[in-house]
Amino acid sequence: MIAEQGDDLGEEISVIIPTKGRAESLPGVLASLHSQSRQVYEVILVDDSTEDGFQMNRRMVDDFIRSSSPSFRVEHILGRHIGLTDARNQGFDSSRGDIISYLDDDVVLEADYYQRLAEVMDDQEVAGVTGTITNYVPQSRRWSLFARLFFLTTAFPSGGYLRLSAYPCFTFDSPKAKDVEVMSGCNMNFRREVLVKHRFDPSLRGYSYMEDSDQSFRASREFRLVFEPKCRLRHETADRGVDAKFYKVKMSYHRYVFRKNFSPNPLNLLAFGISVLGDLMLVTMRSIGERDRSLVAGALAGLSRDAMPSDHIDRNSLS
């Protein structure tokens, strides 16, 4: 289903929103897109929901179009049920704009988000932009210290880089614009040429853990990516079920991203090994607290060679 508005591309913005079984979230992000002071060209929903969920979302999209008459075209397409990275790539292949904006289905943009984005991207040297998550709650001092010591995922105003362990240190709320090499998947904006050269890795299937860090890090090796504090949004992060399967994916995908992006020198291997130890400590504590031994079993299974994502992919499409 497509609702068509507008003709010219120019420096137009295509918004791509992968979604799966989150009908309650979509009205919020669509309403915030409709309220933008700088309208986008099109919104593409790549829907990996069940058949019933897809039809529910279609009715919701139809109602939105009838009630709001948006100035942008809306395309609601059935995903291939492979995973988040495939949905992101499928959306890109269907897009027409020169700037590609990836949003999570549970974000709400401030009204001038795309106006601010357009101002930043007037600088032709800027090829990618991410913005401020206004409801981000800084990590506790205890967690920050633990994450720093064990090279785990963390976030600081001074962040925006991939650590030696291959885990990211994000920037979500810096008061100043800055160059970065990793961006959060909830709001990633690129010139089309970036994604032509650096697609999301199709080997990261399903939940696609670390797909945003992997893709933006690769892109940053060739293009300038920036954090712009004036591009602001809320991210209403939904609770994610954590089970043995999640930990297996987490451990195996982390190892895959490390091996793909970092040379196996002693310093990098040491940082990676410490991060694995930190992860195992955390999952063990959770396993004890929840009296669920399968969590540790899942994490250990993720460290096996058989758990690694397939390497039989076209590296030219990822490099």
matplotlib code that plots the C-alpha trace (Angstrom):
import matplotlib.pyplot as plt

x = [0.0, 1.3, 0.0, 1.8, 2.5, 5.0, 7.3, 10.8, 13.6, 16.4, 17.9, 14.8, 14.6, 13.4, 12.5, 12.8, 11.1, 11.6, 8.8, 7.6, 4.5, 4.6, 1.3, 1.0, 4.2, 3.7, 1.1, 3.5, 6.4, 4.0, 2.4, 5.8, 6.8, 3.6, 4.4, 7.8, 8.6, 10.7, 8.7, 10.3, 9.6, 8.5, 8.1, 8.7, 7.5, 9.2, 6.9, 8.1, 5.0, 2.8, 0.1, -2.5, 0.0, 0.7, -3.0, -3.5, -0.6, -2.1, -5.4, -3.6, -1.6, -4.7, -6.4, -3.4, -3.4, -7.2, -7.2, -3.9, -3.4, 0.4, 2.5, 4.8, 4.3, 3.7, 4.7, 3.9, 5.7, 5.9, 9.3, 11.1, 11.2, 15.0, 15.9, 16.5, 19.5, 17.5, 14.6, 16.9, 18.4, 15.0, 13.8, 16.8, 16.3, 12.7, 13.6, 13.9, 15.4, 19.0, 19.1, 18.1, 16.9, 16.5, 14.2, 13.1, 9.3, 9.2, 10.8, 9.0, 10.8, 10.8, 9.1, 12.3, 14.3, 14.6, 15.0, 18.1, 19.2, 18.9, 21.0, 23.8, 23.8, 24.1, 27.8, 28.6, 31.4, 28.9, 27.7, 25.9, 24.1, 22.7, 21.0, 20.1, 18.0, 16.2, 14.9, 18.3, 19.1, 22.8, 24.3, 25.0, 28.6, 28.9, 27.8, 29.9, 33.0, 32.3, 31.6, 34.8, 37.0, 35.5, 35.4, 31.6, 29.0, 28.6, 27.7, 29.3, 29.1, 32.7, 31.9, 31.0, 33.6, 34.1, 36.2, 39.1, 36.7, 34.4, 31.7, 30.5, 30.8, 27.8, 27.1, 23.4, 23.4, 26.5, 25.9, 28.2, 28.3, 31.1, 32.5, 31.6, 32.3, 29.3, 25.6, 22.6, 20.2, 17.2, 18.2, 20.7, 20.8, 23.0, 23.5, 22.5, 26.1, 27.1, 24.6, 25.4, 29.0, 28.2, 25.0, 23.9, 25.5, 23.0, 24.9, 23.5, 20.1, 17.1, 17.5, 20.7, 22.6, 25.3, 24.2, 24.1, 27.7, 29.1, 27.6, 28.3, 31.9, 32.6, 31.0, 33.1, 36.3, 35.4, 32.8, 32.4, 29.7, 28.6, 26.5, 24.2, 22.6, 19.9, 18.4, 16.3, 13.9, 12.5, 13.2, 10.5, 12.5, 10.4, 11.5, 13.1, 12.8, 16.1, 16.6, 19.2, 18.7, 19.4, 22.7, 23.7, 23.1, 24.8, 28.0, 28.3, 27.5, 29.9, 32.7, 31.8, 31.8, 35.2, 36.8, 35.5, 36.5, 39.7, 43.0, 43.9, 46.8, 47.6, 46.0, 42.7, 42.6, 43.1, 40.3, 38.0, 38.8, 38.2, 34.8, 33.8, 34.8, 32.6, 29.7, 30.0, 30.1, 26.9, 25.0, 26.0, 24.7, 21.4, 21.2, 21.6, 19.1, 16.5, 17.4, 17.7, 20.9, 19.9, 21.1, 24.7, 24.4, 23.2, 26.1, 28.6, 27.0, 27.4, 31.2, 31.3, 32.6, 29.4, 27.4, 29.3, 27.2, 28.0, 31.0, 29.8, 28.8, 29.9, 32.5, 32.4, 28.9, 30.0, 33.5]
y = [0.0, 3.4, 6.9, 9.2, 12.9, 15.1, 14.7, 16.1, 14.4, 17.0, 16.5, 14.7, 12.5, 8.9, 7.6, 3.8, 2.3, -1.5, -2.8, -6.1, -6.6, -3.1, -1.6, 0.4, 2.4, 3.3, 6.1, 8.0, 8.0, 8.7, 11.6, 13.1, 12.8, 14.5, 17.4, 18.1, 21.7, 20.3, 17.6, 14.4, 12.9, 9.4, 7.0, 3.3, 0.8, -2.6, -4.9, -8.3, -8.8, -11.9, -11.9, -10.7, -8.1, -6.9, -6.4, -4.6, -2.2, -1.7, -0.6, 1.7, 3.2, 3.6, 5.4, 7.7, 8.6, 9.3, 11.4, 13.3, 13.6, 13.6, 15.6, 12.6, 9.3, 6.3, 2.8, -0.2, -3.3, -6.9, -7.8, -11.0, -12.1, -12.5, -9.9, -6.2, -5.8, -7.3, -5.0, -2.0, -3.1, -3.9, -0.4, 1.2, -0.7, 0.6, 4.2, 7.2, 10.0, 11.3, 11.2, 8.0, 8.2, 5.1, 5.3, 2.8, 2.3, 3.5, 7.0, 10.4, 13.2, 16.8, 19.0, 20.5, 17.2, 17.2, 21.0, 20.6, 17.6, 19.5, 22.4, 20.0, 18.2, 21.5, 20.8, 18.4, 16.9, 15.5, 12.1, 10.8, 12.3, 11.1, 13.1, 13.5, 11.0, 13.4, 10.7, 8.9, 8.2, 8.2, 5.0, 4.7, 5.3, 1.6, 0.4, 3.0, 1.9, -1.8, -1.2, 0.8, -1.8, -4.7, -2.9, -3.3, -1.1, 2.3, 5.9, 9.2, 12.7, 12.2, 8.9, 8.0, 5.4, 1.6, 0.3, -2.1, -4.9, -4.0, -2.8, 0.7, 3.8, 5.8, 9.5, 10.2, 13.6, 15.6, 19.4, 20.0, 18.7, 16.2, 13.7, 10.1, 6.6, 4.7, 5.7, 4.3, 2.5, 4.4, 7.4, 7.1, 9.4, 8.9, 10.2, 7.6, 7.0, 5.8, 3.0, 2.1, 1.3, 0.2, -1.8, -3.4, -6.9, -9.6, -12.1, -10.5, -12.1, -12.0, -9.5, -8.3, -7.4, -4.7, -4.1, -0.3, -0.2, -2.4, -0.5, 3.0, 2.1, 0.7, 3.8, 6.1, 4.7, 6.5, 9.1, 11.8, 11.0, 13.6, 13.8, 16.8, 17.8, 19.9, 16.8, 15.6, 12.7, 10.5, 6.8, 4.8, 1.7, -1.4, -4.1, -6.9, -10.5, -11.8, -15.6, -18.1, -17.4, -13.7, -14.4, -16.9, -14.2, -11.5, -13.4, -14.8, -11.5, -9.6, -12.0, -11.7, -7.9, -7.9, -10.4, -8.5, -5.0, -5.4, -6.9, -9.8, -8.0, -8.6, -5.4, -5.9, -9.6, -8.7, -6.1, -8.5, -11.3, -8.9, -8.0, -11.6, -12.1, -9.1, -10.5, -13.9, -12.3, -10.4, -13.3, -15.5, -13.0, -12.8, -16.5, -16.9, -14.1, -15.6, -19.2, -19.9, -21.9, -21.8, -18.1, -19.1, -22.1, -19.8, -17.4, -20.3, -21.7, -18.3, -18.6, -21.8, -21.6, -23.2, -20.2, -17.6, -15.9, -17.1, -15.6, -16.6, -13.1, -10.5, -8.5, -5.9, -4.9, -4.3, -2.9]
z = [0.0, -1.0, -0.4, -2.9, -2.3, -4.0, -7.1, -6.9, -5.1, -4.8, -1.3, -0.1, 2.9, 2.9, 6.4, 6.9, 9.9, 10.5, 12.7, 14.1, 16.3, 17.7, 16.5, 19.7, 18.9, 15.3, 15.7, 17.8, 15.3, 12.4, 14.2, 15.0, 11.3, 10.2, 12.7, 11.3, 10.3, 7.4, 5.8, 4.6, 1.1, 2.1, 5.0, 4.4, 7.0, 6.6, 8.5, 9.8, 11.9, 11.7, 9.1, 11.7, 12.9, 9.4, 8.7, 12.0, 11.1, 7.6, 9.0, 11.4, 8.5, 6.4, 9.3, 9.6, 5.9, 5.9, 9.1, 8.6, 4.8, 5.2, 2.7, 2.4, 0.6, 2.9, 1.8, 4.0, 2.8, 4.0, 5.3, 4.5, 8.1, 8.1, 10.7, 11.4, 9.0, 6.1, 6.9, 6.9, 3.5, 2.1, 3.0, 1.4, -1.8, -1.9, -1.1, -3.5, -1.4, -1.4, 2.4, 4.2, 7.8, 9.9, 12.9, 15.4, 15.6, 19.2, 18.8, 18.9, 17.1, 18.2, 15.5, 14.1, 13.9, 10.1, 9.8, 12.0, 10.1, 6.8, 8.2, 9.3, 6.0, 4.1, 4.8, 1.9, 4.0, 6.5, 5.3, 8.4, 11.4, 14.7, 17.4, 21.1, 22.9, 25.3, 27.7, 28.0, 31.7, 32.4, 33.7, 37.4, 38.5, 39.5, 36.1, 34.3, 36.2, 35.6, 31.9, 31.5, 33.3, 31.2, 27.9, 27.7, 25.9, 27.6, 26.7, 27.6, 26.2, 25.1, 23.4, 19.8, 19.1, 19.0, 21.9, 21.4, 22.4, 19.5, 22.0, 21.4, 23.6, 22.4, 22.5, 23.3, 25.0, 24.3, 24.5, 21.5, 17.9, 17.4, 14.9, 15.8, 14.4, 15.9, 15.9, 17.6, 15.4, 16.7, 14.6, 11.9, 8.9, 5.8, 2.4, -0.1, -1.3, 2.1, 2.1, -1.5, -0.2, 3.3, 3.6, 6.9, 7.3, 6.2, 8.3, 11.5, 11.3, 13.6, 16.4, 14.6, 17.8, 17.1, 13.5, 14.1, 15.5, 12.8, 9.9, 11.2, 12.2, 8.7, 7.1, 9.4, 7.9, 4.6, 5.5, 8.1, 10.6, 13.3, 16.4, 16.3, 19.6, 18.0, 16.3, 19.2, 19.9, 22.6, 22.5, 24.2, 24.6, 25.1, 27.5, 25.5, 26.6, 27.8, 27.5, 26.6, 22.9, 23.4, 25.2, 22.5, 19.8, 21.9, 22.5, 18.9, 17.2, 19.4, 18.5, 14.8, 14.8, 16.6, 14.2, 11.2, 12.2, 14.4, 13.8, 16.2, 17.8, 21.5, 22.8, 20.9, 21.9, 25.5, 25.4, 23.7, 26.2, 29.2, 27.7, 27.3, 31.0, 31.9, 30.0, 31.6, 35.0, 34.3, 32.8, 35.8, 38.3, 36.3, 36.1, 39.8, 40.5, 38.2, 39.0, 35.3, 34.4, 30.7, 30.5, 31.2, 28.9, 26.1, 26.6, 26.5, 23.4, 21.8, 22.2, 20.1, 16.6, 15.3, 16.7, 14.5, 11.7, 8.2, 6.6, 3.1, 2.1, -0.5, 1.3, -1.4, -0.4, 3.2, 3.2]

ax = plt.figure().add_subplot(projection="3d")
ax.plot(x, y, z, "-o")
ax.set_aspect("equal")
plt.show()
